[in-house]
Amino acid sequence: MNTYYVYITTNPRKNVLYTGVTNNLRQRMNQHYENKGKSETFAGKYYCYNLIYFEEFTDIKQAIEREKEIKILRRE
């Protein structure tokens, strides 16, 4: 059984949010940290490497649907 994660990261100032989906949360967080300051990616450009929230799913379609729901929410 596979596990998928929808996660939200932020930058050190906590004024930028990044939402994503992965099947390996630990590895993905390491990638975000290693890419900090690199302008090729949104998360890298804005230093979004601090994990602030995640949810687990066993179905990738449900995880992607949840990511889309989160992305349209208001920040408040």
Residue pairs with C-beta under 8 A, 6 or more apart in sequence:
1 58
2 23
2 58
2 60
3 23
3 56
3 57
3 58
4 21
4 22
4 23
4 56
4 57
4 58
4 59
4 60
4 62
4 63
5 21
5 22
5 23
5 25
5 28
5 54
5 55
5 56
5 57
5 63
6 19
6 20
6 21
6 54
6 55
6 57
6 63
6 66
6 67
6 70
7 19
7 20
7 21
7 22
7 25
7 28
7 51
7 53
7 54
7 55
8 17
8 18
8 19
8 51
8 52
8 53
8 54
8 70
9 17
9 18
9 20
9 29
9 32
9 43
9 48
9 49
9 50
9 51
9 52
10 16
10 17
10 18
10 48
10 50
10 52
11 46
11 47
11 48
11 49
11 50
12 47
12 50
14 50
16 46
16 47
16 48
17 48
17 75
18 32
18 42
18 43
18 46
18 48
19 67
19 70
19 71
20 28
20 43
20 67
21 60
21 63
21 64
21 67
22 28
23 60
25 51
25 54
29 49
29 51
32 43
32 44
32 48
32 49
33 49
35 41
35 43
35 44
35 49
36 44
36 47
36 49
37 44
37 45
37 47
38 44
38 45
39 45
42 48
43 49
55 63
55 66
57 63
57 66
